[in-house]
Amino acid sequence: MKQIKCPNCGKETTWKDNPYRPFCSEKCKLADLSKWLNEEYTLFSEEPVVEEEADSRS
Ligand SMILES: [Zn+2]
């Protein structure tokens, strides 16, 4: 059986029959997701996206 390591806590878990893969549990899956969403949100709120192509054509 394939063994993987949970990206959130590093605990060894199995790939097969694991609804939360690649995480070991629902808790780790949600923790990683919320972390990712928070980083995304912080990125957008601190630095507005600059449209680089705005002045490239004249
Ligand atoms: Zn975990």
N, CA, C, O and the ligand as a Tripos MOL2 file, in Angstrom:
@<TRIPOS>MOLECULE
protein
  233   231    59     0     0
PROTEIN
NO_CHARGES

@<TRIPOS>ATOM
      1 N           0.8360   -1.2010    0.0000 N.3       1 MET1
      2 CA          0.0000    0.0000    0.0000 C.3       1 MET1
      3 C           0.8760    1.2580    0.0000 C.2       1 MET1
      4 O           1.8610    1.3410    0.7340 O.2       1 MET1
      5 N           0.5110    2.2080   -0.8130 N.am      2 LYS2
      6 CA          1.3090    3.4250   -0.9400 C.3       2 LYS2
      7 C           1.1890    4.3120    0.3060 C.2       2 LYS2
      8 O           0.1000    4.6620    0.7600 O.2       2 LYS2
      9 N           2.3630    4.6520    0.8250 N.am      3 GLN3
     10 CA          2.3910    5.5160    2.0010 C.3       3 GLN3
     11 C           2.7850    6.9300    1.5850 C.2       3 GLN3
     12 O           3.7170    7.1140    0.8030 O.2       3 GLN3
     13 N           2.0900    7.9020    2.0980 N.am      4 ILE4
     14 CA          2.4360    9.2900    1.8190 C.3       4 ILE4
     15 C           2.5660   10.0490    3.1330 C.2       4 ILE4
     16 O           2.1250    9.5810    4.1830 O.2       4 ILE4
     17 N           3.1660   11.2060    3.0570 N.am      5 LYS5
     18 CA          3.2700   12.0490    4.2500 C.3       5 LYS5
     19 C           2.3310   13.2380    4.1040 C.2       5 LYS5
     20 O           2.3000   13.9030    3.0680 O.2       5 LYS5
     21 N           1.5870   13.4840    5.1320 N.am      6 CYS6
     22 CA          0.6470   14.6010    5.1420 C.3       6 CYS6
     23 C           1.4080   15.9150    4.9710 C.2       6 CYS6
     24 O           2.3120   16.2000    5.7560 O.2       6 CYS6
     25 N           1.0630   16.7270    3.9560 N.am      7 PRO7
     26 CA          1.7710   17.9860    3.7230 C.3       7 PRO7
     27 C           1.6000   18.9880    4.8660 C.2       7 PRO7
     28 O           2.4010   19.9120    5.0130 O.2       7 PRO7
     29 N           0.5790   18.8070    5.6550 N.am      8 ASN8
     30 CA          0.3070   19.7560    6.7350 C.3       8 ASN8
     31 C           1.0590   19.4120    8.0200 C.2       8 ASN8
     32 O           1.7070   20.2790    8.6070 O.2       8 ASN8
     33 N           0.9790   18.1650    8.4570 N.am      9 CYS9
     34 CA          1.5900   17.7980    9.7410 C.3       9 CYS9
     35 C           2.7380   16.8060    9.6100 C.2       9 CYS9
     36 O           3.4410   16.5520   10.5880 O.2       9 CYS9
     37 N           2.9450   16.2360    8.4110 N.am     10 GLY10
     38 CA          4.0600   15.3290    8.2000 C.3      10 GLY10
     39 C           3.7980   13.9080    8.6560 C.2      10 GLY10
     40 O           4.6810   13.0560    8.5600 O.2      10 GLY10
     41 N           2.6190   13.6420    9.1420 N.am     11 LYS11
     42 CA          2.2740   12.3050    9.6110 C.3      11 LYS11
     43 C           2.0780   11.3650    8.4270 C.2      11 LYS11
     44 O           1.5110   11.7470    7.4030 O.2      11 LYS11
     45 N           2.5570   10.1290    8.5830 N.am     12 GLU12
     46 CA          2.4030    9.1600    7.5080 C.3      12 GLU12
     47 C           0.9600    8.6690    7.4200 C.2      12 GLU12
     48 O           0.3290    8.3350    8.4230 O.2      12 GLU12
     49 N           0.4720    8.6380    6.2050 N.am     13 THR13
     50 CA         -0.8860    8.1720    5.9850 C.3      13 THR13
     51 C          -0.9170    7.3880    4.6890 C.2      13 THR13
     52 O           0.0960    7.3070    3.9950 O.2      13 THR13
     53 N          -2.0370    6.8190    4.3550 N.am     14 THR14
     54 CA         -2.1370    6.0290    3.1350 C.3      14 THR14
     55 C          -2.8950    6.7920    2.0640 C.2      14 THR14
     56 O          -3.7840    7.5900    2.3560 O.2      14 THR14
     57 N          -2.5240    6.5290    0.8120 N.am     15 TRP15
     58 CA         -3.1780    7.1920   -0.3170 C.3      15 TRP15
     59 C          -4.5260    6.5310   -0.6010 C.2      15 TRP15
     60 O          -5.5360    7.1950   -0.8360 O.2      15 TRP15
     61 N          -4.5010    5.2010   -0.5690 N.am     16 LYS16
     62 CA         -5.7050    4.4570   -0.8940 C.3      16 LYS16
     63 C          -6.7480    4.5560    0.2170 C.2      16 LYS16
     64 O          -6.4160    4.5320    1.4020 O.2      16 LYS16
     65 N          -7.9920    4.6670   -0.1780 N.am     17 ASP17
     66 CA         -9.1080    4.7350    0.7690 C.3      17 ASP17
     67 C          -8.9960    5.9160    1.7290 C.2      17 ASP17
     68 O          -9.4950    5.8690    2.8530 O.2      17 ASP17
     69 N          -8.3360    6.9650    1.2710 N.am     18 ASN18
     70 CA         -8.1950    8.1550    2.1110 C.3      18 ASN18
     71 C          -8.9170    9.3220    1.4460 C.2      18 ASN18
     72 O          -8.4100    9.8890    0.4790 O.2      18 ASN18
     73 N         -10.0850    9.6850    1.9470 N.am     19 PRO19
     74 CA        -10.8630   10.7560    1.3310 C.3      19 PRO19
     75 C         -10.2280   12.1320    1.4900 C.2      19 PRO19
     76 O         -10.6220   13.0910    0.8270 O.2      19 PRO19
     77 N          -9.2350   12.2160    2.3810 N.am     20 TYR20
     78 CA         -8.6170   13.5160    2.6520 C.3      20 TYR20
     79 C          -7.2390   13.6370    2.0300 C.2      20 TYR20
     80 O          -6.5220   14.6020    2.2940 O.2      20 TYR20
     81 N          -6.8600   12.6630    1.2020 N.am     21 ARG21
     82 CA         -5.5380   12.6880    0.5880 C.3      21 ARG21
     83 C          -5.3120   13.9890   -0.1690 C.2      21 ARG21
     84 O          -6.2680   14.5190   -0.7370 O.2      21 ARG21
     85 N          -4.1210   14.5220   -0.2060 N.am     22 PRO22
     86 CA         -2.9200   13.8880    0.3680 C.3      22 PRO22
     87 C          -2.7480   14.1670    1.8520 C.2      22 PRO22
     88 O          -1.6560   13.9870    2.3920 O.2      22 PRO22
     89 N          -3.7880   14.5940    2.5030 N.am     23 PHE23
     90 CA         -3.6890   14.8830    3.9360 C.3      23 PHE23
     91 C          -4.1060   13.6660    4.7530 C.2      23 PHE23
     92 O          -4.7200   12.7380    4.2280 O.2      23 PHE23
     93 N          -3.7690   13.6760    6.0450 N.am     24 CYS24
     94 CA         -4.0470   12.5100    6.8740 C.3      24 CYS24
     95 C          -5.4580   12.5610    7.4440 C.2      24 CYS24
     96 O          -6.0020   11.5320    7.8450 O.2      24 CYS24
     97 N          -6.0520   13.7440    7.4830 N.am     25 SER25
     98 CA         -7.3660   13.8580    8.0950 C.3      25 SER25
     99 C          -8.0820   15.0960    7.5650 C.2      25 SER25
    100 O          -7.4850   15.9470    6.9050 O.2      25 SER25
    101 N          -9.3520   15.1740    7.8640 N.am     26 GLU26
    102 CA        -10.1270   16.3380    7.4450 C.3      26 GLU26
    103 C          -9.5670   17.6180    8.0580 C.2      26 GLU26
    104 O          -9.5630   18.6750    7.4280 O.2      26 GLU26
    105 N          -9.0950   17.5000    9.3010 N.am     27 LYS27
    106 CA         -8.5420   18.6380   10.0200 C.3      27 LYS27
    107 C          -7.3560   19.2370    9.2600 C.2      27 LYS27
    108 O          -7.2660   20.4530    9.0920 O.2      27 LYS27
    109 N          -6.4510   18.3700    8.8040 N.am     28 CYS28
    110 CA         -5.2750   18.8390    8.0880 C.3      28 CYS28
    111 C          -5.6530   19.4010    6.7190 C.2      28 CYS28
    112 O          -5.0640   20.3840    6.2680 O.2      28 CYS28
    113 N          -6.6090   18.7970    6.0720 N.am     29 LYS29
    114 CA         -7.0530   19.2780    4.7720 C.3      29 LYS29
    115 C          -7.6200   20.6910    4.8890 C.2      29 LYS29
    116 O          -7.2910   21.5700    4.0920 O.2      29 LYS29
    117 N          -8.4600   20.8970    5.8730 N.am     30 LEU30
    118 CA         -9.0640   22.2060    6.0790 C.3      30 LEU30
    119 C          -8.0410   23.2290    6.5440 C.2      30 LEU30
    120 O          -8.1060   24.3970    6.1630 O.2      30 LEU30
    121 N          -7.0960   22.7890    7.3670 N.am     31 ALA31
    122 CA         -6.0590   23.6810    7.8680 C.3      31 ALA31
    123 C          -5.2080   24.2000    6.7200 C.2      31 ALA31
    124 O          -4.8840   25.3860    6.6630 O.2      31 ALA31
    125 N          -4.8480   23.3050    5.8070 N.am     32 ASP32
    126 CA         -4.0200   23.7000    4.6790 C.3      32 ASP32
    127 C          -4.7980   24.5970    3.7310 C.2      32 ASP32
    128 O          -4.2580   25.5710    3.2070 O.2      32 ASP32
    129 N          -6.0420   24.2750    3.5150 N.am     33 LEU33
    130 CA         -6.8880   25.0630    2.6170 C.3      33 LEU33
    131 C          -7.0710   26.4830    3.1410 C.2      33 LEU33
    132 O          -6.9620   27.4490    2.3870 O.2      33 LEU33
    133 N          -7.3460   26.6020    4.4270 N.am     34 SER34
    134 CA         -7.5630   27.9270    5.0050 C.3      34 SER34
    135 C          -6.2730   28.7320    5.0120 C.2      34 SER34
    136 O          -6.2880   29.9520    4.8490 O.2      34 SER34
    137 N          -5.1500   28.0340    5.2020 N.am     35 LYS35
    138 CA         -3.8500   28.7000    5.1620 C.3      35 LYS35
    139 C          -3.6040   29.2760    3.7650 C.2      35 LYS35
    140 O          -3.1610   30.4140    3.6120 O.2      35 LYS35
    141 N          -3.9000   28.4660    2.7650 N.am     36 TRP36
    142 CA         -3.7210   28.8750    1.3740 C.3      36 TRP36
    143 C          -4.6280   30.0510    1.0390 C.2      36 TRP36
    144 O          -4.2070   31.0040    0.3840 O.2      36 TRP36
    145 N          -5.8570   29.9790    1.4860 N.am     37 LEU37
    146 CA         -6.8080   31.0500    1.2070 C.3      37 LEU37
    147 C          -6.4020   32.3410    1.9070 C.2      37 LEU37
    148 O          -6.5420   33.4260    1.3430 O.2      37 LEU37
    149 N          -5.9020   32.2280    3.1270 N.am     38 ASN38
    150 CA         -5.4590   33.4120    3.8600 C.3      38 ASN38
    151 C          -4.2780   34.0820    3.1800 C.2      38 ASN38
    152 O          -4.2070   35.3090    3.1150 O.2      38 ASN38
    153 N          -3.3490   33.2750    2.6710 N.am     39 GLU39
    154 CA         -2.1890   33.8280    1.9760 C.3      39 GLU39
    155 C          -2.6200   34.5360    0.6990 C.2      39 GLU39
    156 O          -2.1200   35.6110    0.3670 O.2      39 GLU39
    157 N          -3.5390   33.9260    0.0040 N.am     40 GLU40
    158 CA         -4.0680   34.4990   -1.2370 C.3      40 GLU40
    159 C          -4.7500   35.8400   -0.9530 C.2      40 GLU40
    160 O          -4.5560   36.8250   -1.6650 O.2      40 GLU40
    161 N          -5.5470   35.8390    0.1020 N.am     41 TYR41
    162 CA         -6.2920   37.0400    0.4580 C.3      41 TYR41
    163 C          -5.3410   38.1630    0.8640 C.2      41 TYR41
    164 O          -5.5220   39.3130    0.4640 O.2      41 TYR41
    165 N          -4.3290   37.8230    1.6610 N.am     42 THR42
    166 CA         -3.3450   38.8040    2.1130 C.3      42 THR42
    167 C          -2.6030   39.4070    0.9270 C.2      42 THR42
    168 O          -2.3680   40.6150    0.8780 O.2      42 THR42
    169 N          -2.2450   38.5690   -0.0130 N.am     43 LEU43
    170 CA         -1.5310   39.0020   -1.2010 C.3      43 LEU43
    171 C          -2.3250   40.0470   -1.9760 C.2      43 LEU43
    172 O          -1.7910   41.0750   -2.3940 O.2      43 LEU43
    173 N          -3.5980   39.7650   -2.1550 N.am     44 PHE44
    174 CA         -4.4320   40.6720   -2.9350 C.3      44 PHE44
    175 C          -4.7580   41.9530   -2.1810 C.2      44 PHE44
    176 O          -4.8740   43.0180   -2.7870 O.2      44 PHE44
    177 N          -4.9050   41.8570   -0.8720 N.am     45 SER45
    178 CA         -5.2870   43.0430   -0.1110 C.3      45 SER45
    179 C          -4.1070   43.9960    0.0710 C.2      45 SER45
    180 O          -4.3100   45.2050    0.1790 O.2      45 SER45
    181 N          -2.8790   43.4750    0.1070 N.am     46 GLU46
    182 CA         -1.7190   44.3400    0.3190 C.3      46 GLU46
    183 C          -1.1810   44.9380   -0.9850 C.2      46 GLU46
    184 O          -0.7660   46.0960   -1.0220 O.2      46 GLU46
    185 N          -1.1920   44.1480   -2.0340 N.am     47 GLU47
    186 CA         -0.6710   44.6500   -3.2930 C.3      47 GLU47
    187 C          -1.6800   44.4800   -4.4220 C.2      47 GLU47
    188 O          -1.8820   43.3650   -4.9040 O.2      47 GLU47
    189 N          -2.3010   45.5430   -4.8400 N.am     48 PRO48
    190 CA         -3.2440   45.4490   -5.9430 C.3      48 PRO48
    191 C          -2.5490   44.9850   -7.2230 C.2      48 PRO48
    192 O          -1.3920   45.3260   -7.4720 O.2      48 PRO48
    193 N          -3.2490   44.2240   -8.0080 N.am     49 VAL49
    194 CA         -2.6670   43.7120   -9.2390 C.3      49 VAL49
    195 C          -2.4740   44.8360  -10.2510 C.2      49 VAL49
    196 O          -3.4140   45.5610  -10.5770 O.2      49 VAL49
    197 N          -1.2510   44.9680  -10.7410 N.am     50 VAL50
    198 CA         -0.9430   45.9960  -11.7330 C.3      50 VAL50
    199 C          -1.1150   45.4060  -13.1270 C.2      50 VAL50
    200 O          -0.5770   44.3410  -13.4290 O.2      50 VAL50
    201 N          -1.8420   46.0810  -13.9440 N.am     51 GLU51
    202 CA         -2.0190   45.6010  -15.3090 C.3      51 GLU51
    203 C          -0.8410   46.0590  -16.1650 C.2      51 GLU51
    204 O          -0.7740   47.2040  -16.6130 O.2      51 GLU51
    205 N           0.0820   45.1230  -16.3750 N.am     52 GLU52
    206 CA          1.3350   45.4710  -17.0490 C.3      52 GLU52
    207 C           1.1520   45.8170  -18.5250 C.2      52 GLU52
    208 O           1.9590   46.5410  -19.1060 O.2      52 GLU52
    209 N           0.1060   45.3030  -19.1090 N.am     53 GLU53
    210 CA         -0.0910   45.5310  -20.5400 C.3      53 GLU53
    211 C          -0.8610   46.8120  -20.8490 C.2      53 GLU53
    212 O          -1.1560   47.1020  -22.0080 O.2      53 GLU53
    213 N          -1.1800   47.5630  -19.8260 N.am     54 ALA54
    214 CA         -2.0040   48.7520  -20.0070 C.3      54 ALA54
    215 C          -1.3900   49.7590  -20.9810 C.2      54 ALA54
    216 O          -2.0870   50.3300  -21.8200 O.2      54 ALA54
    217 N          -0.0530   49.9700  -20.8550 N.am     55 ASP55
    218 CA          0.5930   50.9790  -21.6970 C.3      55 ASP55
    219 C           1.5370   50.3670  -22.7380 C.2      55 ASP55
    220 O           2.3550   51.0750  -23.3260 O.2      55 ASP55
    221 N           1.4270   49.0790  -22.9610 N.am     56 SER56
    222 CA          2.3530   48.4260  -23.8780 C.3      56 SER56
    223 C           2.0140   48.7010  -25.3430 C.2      56 SER56
    224 O           2.8650   48.5460  -26.2180 O.2      56 SER56
    225 N           0.7850   49.1030  -25.6050 N.am     57 ARG57
    226 CA          0.4100   49.4180  -26.9860 C.3      57 ARG57
    227 C           0.0140   50.8820  -27.1140 C.2      57 ARG57
    228 O          -0.6390   51.4300  -26.2270 O.2      57 ARG57
    229 N           0.3980   51.5030  -28.1900 N.am     58 SER58
    230 CA          0.0160   52.9030  -28.3630 C.3      58 SER58
    231 C          -0.3350   53.1820  -29.8250 C.2      58 SER58
    232 O          -0.6830   54.3110  -30.1710 O.2      58 SER58
    233 ZN         -1.9520   15.7120    8.8550 Zn       59 ZN59
@<TRIPOS>BOND
     1     1     2 1
     2     2     3 1
     3     3     4 2
     4     3     5 am
     5     5     6 1
     6     6     7 1
     7     7     8 2
     8     7     9 am
     9     9    10 1
    10    10    11 1
    11    11    12 2
    12    11    13 am
    13    13    14 1
    14    14    15 1
    15    15    16 2
    16    15    17 am
    17    17    18 1
    18    18    19 1
    19    19    20 2
    20    19    21 am
    21    21    22 1
    22    22    23 1
    23    23    24 2
    24    23    25 am
    25    25    26 1
    26    26    27 1
    27    27    28 2
    28    27    29 am
    29    29    30 1
    30    30    31 1
    31    31    32 2
    32    31    33 am
    33    33    34 1
    34    34    35 1
    35    35    36 2
    36    35    37 am
    37    37    38 1
    38    38    39 1
    39    39    40 2
    40    39    41 am
    41    41    42 1
    42    42    43 1
    43    43    44 2
    44    43    45 am
    45    45    46 1
    46    46    47 1
    47    47    48 2
    48    47    49 am
    49    49    50 1
    50    50    51 1
    51    51    52 2
    52    51    53 am
    53    53    54 1
    54    54    55 1
    55    55    56 2
    56    55    57 am
    57    57    58 1
    58    58    59 1
    59    59    60 2
    60    59    61 am
    61    61    62 1
    62    62    63 1
    63    63    64 2
    64    63    65 am
    65    65    66 1
    66    66    67 1
    67    67    68 2
    68    67    69 am
    69    69    70 1
    70    70    71 1
    71    71    72 2
    72    71    73 am
    73    73    74 1
    74    74    75 1
    75    75    76 2
    76    75    77 am
    77    77    78 1
    78    78    79 1
    79    79    80 2
    80    79    81 am
    81    81    82 1
    82    82    83 1
    83    83    84 2
    84    83    85 am
    85    85    86 1
    86    86    87 1
    87    87    88 2
    88    87    89 am
    89    89    90 1
    90    90    91 1
    91    91    92 2
    92    91    93 am
    93    93    94 1
    94    94    95 1
    95    95    96 2
    96    95    97 am
    97    97    98 1
    98    98    99 1
    99    99   100 2
   100    99   101 am
   101   101   102 1
   102   102   103 1
   103   103   104 2
   104   103   105 am
   105   105   106 1
   106   106   107 1
   107   107   108 2
   108   107   109 am
   109   109   110 1
   110   110   111 1
   111   111   112 2
   112   111   113 am
   113   113   114 1
   114   114   115 1
   115   115   116 2
   116   115   117 am
   117   117   118 1
   118   118   119 1
   119   119   120 2
   120   119   121 am
   121   121   122 1
   122   122   123 1
   123   123   124 2
   124   123   125 am
   125   125   126 1
   126   126   127 1
   127   127   128 2
   128   127   129 am
   129   129   130 1
   130   130   131 1
   131   131   132 2
   132   131   133 am
   133   133   134 1
   134   134   135 1
   135   135   136 2
   136   135   137 am
   137   137   138 1
   138   138   139 1
   139   139   140 2
   140   139   141 am
   141   141   142 1
   142   142   143 1
   143   143   144 2
   144   143   145 am
   145   145   146 1
   146   146   147 1
   147   147   148 2
   148   147   149 am
   149   149   150 1
   150   150   151 1
   151   151   152 2
   152   151   153 am
   153   153   154 1
   154   154   155 1
   155   155   156 2
   156   155   157 am
   157   157   158 1
   158   158   159 1
   159   159   160 2
   160   159   161 am
   161   161   162 1
   162   162   163 1
   163   163   164 2
   164   163   165 am
   165   165   166 1
   166   166   167 1
   167   167   168 2
   168   167   169 am
   169   169   170 1
   170   170   171 1
   171   171   172 2
   172   171   173 am
   173   173   174 1
   174   174   175 1
   175   175   176 2
   176   175   177 am
   177   177   178 1
   178   178   179 1
   179   179   180 2
   180   179   181 am
   181   181   182 1
   182   182   183 1
   183   183   184 2
   184   183   185 am
   185   185   186 1
   186   186   187 1
   187   187   188 2
   188   187   189 am
   189   189   190 1
   190   190   191 1
   191   191   192 2
   192   191   193 am
   193   193   194 1
   194   194   195 1
   195   195   196 2
   196   195   197 am
   197   197   198 1
   198   198   199 1
   199   199   200 2
   200   199   201 am
   201   201   202 1
   202   202   203 1
   203   203   204 2
   204   203   205 am
   205   205   206 1
   206   206   207 1
   207   207   208 2
   208   207   209 am
   209   209   210 1
   210   210   211 1
   211   211   212 2
   212   211   213 am
   213   213   214 1
   214   214   215 1
   215   215   216 2
   216   215   217 am
   217   217   218 1
   218   218   219 1
   219   219   220 2
   220   219   221 am
   221   221   222 1
   222   222   223 1
   223   223   224 2
   224   223   225 am
   225   225   226 1
   226   226   227 1
   227   227   228 2
   228   227   229 am
   229   229   230 1
   230   230   231 1
   231   231   232 2
@<TRIPOS>SUBSTRUCTURE
     1 MET1         2 RESIDUE 1 A MET
     2 LYS2         6 RESIDUE 1 A LYS
     3 GLN3        10 RESIDUE 1 A GLN
     4 ILE4        14 RESIDUE 1 A ILE
     5 LYS5        18 RESIDUE 1 A LYS
     6 CYS6        22 RESIDUE 1 A CYS
     7 PRO7        26 RESIDUE 1 A PRO
     8 ASN8        30 RESIDUE 1 A ASN
     9 CYS9        34 RESIDUE 1 A CYS
    10 GLY10       38 RESIDUE 1 A GLY
    11 LYS11       42 RESIDUE 1 A LYS
    12 GLU12       46 RESIDUE 1 A GLU
    13 THR13       50 RESIDUE 1 A THR
    14 THR14       54 RESIDUE 1 A THR
    15 TRP15       58 RESIDUE 1 A TRP
    16 LYS16       62 RESIDUE 1 A LYS
    17 ASP17       66 RESIDUE 1 A ASP
    18 ASN18       70 RESIDUE 1 A ASN
    19 PRO19       74 RESIDUE 1 A PRO
    20 TYR20       78 RESIDUE 1 A TYR
    21 ARG21       82 RESIDUE 1 A ARG
    22 PRO22       86 RESIDUE 1 A PRO
    23 PHE23       90 RESIDUE 1 A PHE
    24 CYS24       94 RESIDUE 1 A CYS
    25 SER25       98 RESIDUE 1 A SER
    26 GLU26      102 RESIDUE 1 A GLU
    27 LYS27      106 RESIDUE 1 A LYS
    28 CYS28      110 RESIDUE 1 A CYS
    29 LYS29      114 RESIDUE 1 A LYS
    30 LEU30      118 RESIDUE 1 A LEU
    31 ALA31      122 RESIDUE 1 A ALA
    32 ASP32      126 RESIDUE 1 A ASP
    33 LEU33      130 RESIDUE 1 A LEU
    34 SER34      134 RESIDUE 1 A SER
    35 LYS35      138 RESIDUE 1 A LYS
    36 TRP36      142 RESIDUE 1 A TRP
    37 LEU37      146 RESIDUE 1 A LEU
    38 ASN38      150 RESIDUE 1 A ASN
    39 GLU39      154 RESIDUE 1 A GLU
    40 GLU40      158 RESIDUE 1 A GLU
    41 TYR41      162 RESIDUE 1 A TYR
    42 THR42      166 RESIDUE 1 A THR
    43 LEU43      170 RESIDUE 1 A LEU
    44 PHE44      174 RESIDUE 1 A PHE
    45 SER45      178 RESIDUE 1 A SER
    46 GLU46      182 RESIDUE 1 A GLU
    47 GLU47      186 RESIDUE 1 A GLU
    48 PRO48      190 RESIDUE 1 A PRO
    49 VAL49      194 RESIDUE 1 A VAL
    50 VAL50      198 RESIDUE 1 A VAL
    51 GLU51      202 RESIDUE 1 A GLU
    52 GLU52      206 RESIDUE 1 A GLU
    53 GLU53      210 RESIDUE 1 A GLU
    54 ALA54      214 RESIDUE 1 A ALA
    55 ASP55      218 RESIDUE 1 A ASP
    56 SER56      222 RESIDUE 1 A SER
    57 ARG57      226 RESIDUE 1 A ARG
    58 SER58      230 RESIDUE 1 A SER
    59 ZN59       233 GROUP 0 **** ****
